[in-house]
Amino acid sequence: MSYLKHIYWLTKEEVSRLEEQLAARGIKMKSARGVVCSPLDVMNKISCVAPEVWDETCARQGSWYRASDKSGLFLVISSFDVEELQDKKAGTIRGVDFHPPRVATLEDKKALAGDPDFDRKVPARWRKISDVEKRIFLRWAARLGSETEDFDLLYVSHTANHANFVNPRFFIREGETIIPYSIDRSAHLCSSCVELFQVLGAEHKKKLVAPCPGATIFARLEPDKYLLVEKT
């Protein structure tokens, strides 16, 4: 079966009503714990991410959520289309066979991350990285085959990748439509959840997103296998 997830953003009251509707059909909605990306696992049929989960394991990365128009809303990720929520649907996530025509060089990444317009949008918390987190990301990068030993190089890659979905420089075209894509391999990415769940880049009709190391570990997504995020 091909990979497919449906994304919805709801209020607390709407989540309660959805739980009741699903229960009447014999379906139990799971609640994400610790990380926001676990509902992306193909084994999870329908899950909900409460706002506080963005403050847990990935609190720094969750700063993008807290600074967005989604802040305070509940995220629902489903393997089936929920008919009752069509007006709340933010998009779909599908597995695709995509290979980027070009990945970013260090110079490209510095230019993306240093763009003044993007720099003003970066949450302050994103910039505050503990030594423990640096070691974790270097270990994860190595686990996915990277030889990078300098966290600063990873950080500029992480930041530049988010920047590319705000002010795209790396994209493909489909007619008049610009489709931005992740600028490097999974080992060098971070918090792909914000693109996958439409926190960043929601204005684009389509995005091509490679999973970050966390998504490959906690949601068992395949490294470097791009996902097409399509706006509803």
C-alpha positions in Angstrom: 0.0 0.0 0.0 1.2 3.5 -0.8 1.8 5.9 2.1 -1.0 8.4 2.8 -1.9 10.6 5.7 -4.6 13.3 6.2 -3.9 16.3 8.3 -6.5 18.3 10.3 -6.2 21.2 12.8 -8.9 21.3 15.5 -9.9 23.1 18.7 -10.2 21.1 21.9 -14.0 21.0 21.6 -13.8 19.7 18.0 -11.4 16.9 19.1 -13.9 15.8 21.8 -16.7 15.7 19.3 -14.5 13.7 16.9 -13.6 11.2 19.6 -17.3 10.6 20.2 -18.0 10.2 16.5 -15.2 7.7 16.1 -16.1 5.8 19.2 -19.6 5.3 17.7 -17.9 3.6 14.8 -15.7 1.5 17.0 -12.6 3.5 16.3 -10.3 4.7 19.1 -8.1 7.8 18.4 -4.6 7.5 19.9 -2.9 10.4 21.7 0.7 11.3 20.9 3.1 11.3 23.8 6.6 12.9 23.9 7.0 13.6 20.2 4.7 15.0 17.6 5.9 12.8 14.7 4.9 9.4 16.0 1.4 9.6 14.3 3.2 9.5 11.0 4.0 5.9 11.5 2.0 3.8 9.0 0.8 1.6 11.9 -1.0 4.5 13.6 -4.5 4.8 11.9 -5.6 8.0 13.6 -3.8 10.0 16.3 -4.1 13.4 18.0 -1.3 15.7 19.0 -2.2 18.1 21.9 -0.6 21.5 22.1 1.5 20.5 25.1 3.3 17.7 23.2 5.1 20.4 21.2 6.7 21.5 24.5 8.1 18.0 25.4 11.0 16.1 23.7 11.3 18.7 20.9 10.5 21.9 22.7 13.0 23.9 20.8 11.7 22.7 17.5 8.1 23.2 18.8 8.9 27.0 18.9 7.9 27.1 15.2 4.4 25.8 16.2 4.1 28.2 19.1 5.0 31.1 16.9 2.5 30.1 14.2 -1.2 30.5 13.6 -1.6 26.9 14.6 -0.6 27.6 18.2 -3.1 26.3 20.7 -4.8 24.0 18.1 -4.8 20.2 18.2 -3.3 18.2 15.3 -5.1 15.1 14.0 -3.3 12.8 11.6 -5.3 10.0 10.0 -4.7 7.2 7.6 -8.2 7.6 6.3 -10.1 10.7 5.2 -12.4 11.9 8.0 -15.6 13.1 6.2 -16.8 15.1 9.2 -13.6 17.3 9.1 -13.4 18.4 5.5 -13.5 22.1 6.4 -10.7 21.6 8.9 -8.4 19.6 6.5 -4.9 21.2 6.0 -3.6 18.7 3.5 -2.4 15.2 2.7 1.0 13.5 2.9 1.9 10.9 0.3 4.9 8.9 -0.5 6.5 9.8 -3.8 9.5 8.9 -5.9 11.3 12.2 -6.0 15.0 12.9 -6.3 16.0 16.6 -5.9 17.7 18.1 -9.0 20.1 19.8 -6.7 21.0 19.9 -3.0 22.3 23.0 -1.2 25.9 23.8 -0.7 27.2 25.3 2.5 27.2 28.7 0.8 23.6 28.2 -0.3 22.6 27.3 3.2 24.2 30.3 4.7 22.4 32.5 2.2 19.1 30.9 3.0 19.5 31.0 6.8 20.9 34.6 6.6 18.0 36.0 4.6 16.9 39.1 6.6 13.2 38.5 6.0 13.4 34.9 7.2 15.7 35.8 10.1 13.0 38.1 11.6 10.6 35.1 11.6 12.9 32.7 13.5 11.6 32.1 17.0 14.1 33.0 19.7 13.8 29.5 21.3 15.0 27.9 18.0 18.4 29.5 18.6 18.9 28.2 22.1 20.5 24.7 21.8 21.9 22.7 24.7 25.1 20.8 24.5 23.1 17.6 25.1 20.9 18.3 22.1 24.0 19.0 20.0 25.4 15.6 20.8 22.1 13.9 20.1 21.8 15.4 16.6 25.4 14.6 15.8 24.7 11.0 16.8 21.5 10.9 14.8 23.3 12.3 11.8 26.0 9.7 12.0 23.3 7.0 12.4 22.0 8.0 9.0 25.4 8.0 7.4 26.6 11.5 7.8 30.3 12.2 8.5 29.6 15.7 9.9 31.2 16.2 13.3 30.5 19.9 13.7 27.0 20.8 15.0 27.2 24.3 13.7 27.2 22.8 10.2 24.1 20.8 11.0 22.4 23.8 12.6 22.9 26.0 9.5 21.4 23.1 7.4 18.5 22.8 9.8 17.7 26.5 9.7 18.3 26.9 5.9 15.9 24.0 5.2 13.1 25.7 7.1 14.0 29.0 5.3 13.6 27.3 2.0 9.9 26.6 2.7 9.4 30.3 3.8 11.3 31.9 0.9 12.0 29.1 -1.6 15.3 29.0 -3.5 15.3 25.3 -4.1 12.1 24.2 -5.9 10.7 22.5 -9.0 7.9 23.9 -11.1 4.6 22.3 -12.1 3.3 24.7 -14.6 3.1 28.0 -12.8 3.3 26.3 -9.4 6.5 26.5 -7.3 7.1 23.3 -5.3 9.8 23.8 -2.7 11.7 20.8 -1.5 14.0 19.8 1.4 17.5 21.0 0.5 19.6 18.1 1.9 19.5 14.5 3.0 17.6 13.3 6.0 20.8 13.1 8.2 21.2 16.9 7.9 17.6 17.9 8.6 15.6 18.7 11.7 11.9 19.1 12.6 10.5 18.1 9.3 7.2 17.9 11.2 6.7 21.7 10.8 6.6 21.3 7.0 4.7 18.0 7.0 2.0 19.4 9.3 1.7 22.8 7.5 3.2 24.9 10.3 5.7 26.3 7.7 5.1 26.7 4.0 1.3 26.2 4.3 0.8 28.8 1.5 2.3 26.5 -1.0 0.0 24.1 -2.9 2.6 21.4 -2.8 5.9 20.7 -0.9 8.3 17.9 -1.1 9.6 17.0 2.3 12.3 14.6 3.4 12.0 13.2 6.9 14.3 14.4 9.6 16.2 11.8 11.8 13.6 12.1 14.5 10.8 11.1 12.0 12.9 8.1 10.9 13.3 7.0 14.5 10.0 7.8 16.1 7.7 7.3 13.0 9.8 4.8 11.1 9.8 6.9 7.9 12.4 5.9 5.4 15.4 8.2 5.3 15.8 10.4 2.2 12.4 9.2 0.9 10.5 12.3 0.0 6.9 12.9 1.0 4.5 15.1 -1.0 2.5 17.5 1.1 -0.5 18.7 -0.8 -2.7 21.6 0.4 -6.4 20.8 0.5 
